[in-house]
Structure formats: structure tokens, C-alpha cells
Amino acid sequence: MKIAIPVDSNIDEVKVNDSFGRAPYYLIHDTETKEDLFVFNTAARSAGGAGIRAAQLVVDQKPDVFLAPRMGQNAADVIKTAHIDIYKTEGSSVKQNIERYLAGELSPLDDIHAGLHGH
């Protein structure tokens, strides 16, 4: 299973990034191989539509689930159309969020907002 999470850097001990579309990187964690892949978010500095472009970047990695603290409606639509479940992170620890998801302790993300256009 592959789990995707927006993160603040591409080094060990990364933290969950509060922004989906503007996160600098996405961590793709493979639960079977325990390998981590960091994907640079080329959409982060876009003038507009970062969420949609970032969502497609994540979808292209073929994760089974996405963990995030919040997400805009357009990005959520792209991810849901690809049949990827979205769950809400709790706190900033990537490792703990992965463990909590695998233990069935995270809730589906319902903090879908209209977007932070222009921010």
C-alpha cells in the first residue's frame, strides 16, 4: 500500500505540511517495502490552480490513500475521482500519522474548503 502525505522537506524527520497545494514535497510511503519517495511539488509556486496541479502530481504516483490536515475542494475532487481515500492527519508527525492510519485511528478528511485562491 502507498500512502501520500504533504511534507515540509525531503529529509528524515519531516513534518506534515499544513498546506496541500503549496506543500514543498509529498512523501509517498510504501508500507510493504518501507521505502519513502519524496516528490517535489512543482505546483507549489503556481500563481493559481496549485491544488489541482498538485493533486494530479500525487495521483500520478498511484497512492492508495492520502493523509492531509485539510484540502481545497478542487484538489479533493481530483483525488477522489482517482479513487484515492483521504484521511485527516493529527499533529505534525509523519511517522505517527502513518501508524495511526494503519491502526484505523484516523478519520476521513471532512475539512474540505473552497480553496485558498491567491494565497
N, C-alpha and C positions, 0 to 999 in steps of 0.2 A: 504494500500500500504506500502511496506517495501522499505526503502532507505538505501543503504550501502555507507559508506564513510571511507577512511583510516584516522585514527586519531593518535595523538601523545601520548595519555594516556587514562586511563579508569576512569577518574574523571570528575566532572562537569566542564564546560567551556573548553572543549577540543578544539583543533585546528586541521584543516585539515593537514594531513601529506603530504609532497611533494613526498614521495615515495609510490608506490603501493605495491610492493612485500616485501619491508623492513619496512613497517609501523608496529609499535608495536601492534596496535589493529585496528579492524574495528568496527565502530559503525553501528548497524542495528536499524534504527528508524522506528517505526510503526506509520504511520500518523493517523490511526484510533484510536488506544489505547493511543497514545502519549508516549508509552513505548520505552526505549532505552536499547539495549542489546550490551554489549561490548564483542567482540570475540578476544581472544588472538591469535596473528599471530604466530603460531608455525613454520612457514616457514621463518620468518624474519632473522634467523641466519644461514640459509642453505648456504652451500658452493656454490651451483649453483642451478638454477631452482626455485628460491624463488617465482618468479612471477607466474609460473604455479601452484605451490602448494598453494600459497596464493589465487589465483583465484578460485581454487577448494574449498578452505575453505569458501570463500564468496558465491560461487554458492550453497554450501550445506545449507546455511541459507535461500535460496529461496527469495532473494530480487527481486523487480520489476525493480529497477533502481540502477545504481552505479554512484556516483559522485566522480571525481578524477581530480587532476590538470594535470596528464599525466599518460601514461601507456605503457608498453612494448607490442610488437606485440603478443608474445606467451600468455601472460595473457589476452590480449584483445580477442584473438581467443577463449579461454576457456569461457570467459564471454559471448561473442556474440553467441557462439554455444548453450549456455543455454537460449538464447533469452532474455537476460538482456540488456537493453539500457544503454549506458554510456554517461554521460554528464560532461562537463568541469566545475570544481569549479572556483570561482572567489574570491580571498582573502582567509584568513585563518579561518574565522568564520563558524563553522559547522551550527549554527542556521540560519545565513543569507543565506547560500548555500541551505539549505532545503527550506527556504521560497522562495528564488528566483526560485528554480526548480518548486515548486508547482504553482508559478505565471507564469510559462512558460518563464522565463527570462534567463535561462541557455542554452548554445549552445551544440549540440552534440560534444563529445570529438573527435578532429581530430589530437591531438598531440600523435599519436601512433608511438613509436620509436622502433628501433631494439632491445632494451633492454640494460641494463647496466651490462652486464655479468661481474662477478668478482669484483663488486664494493659494 
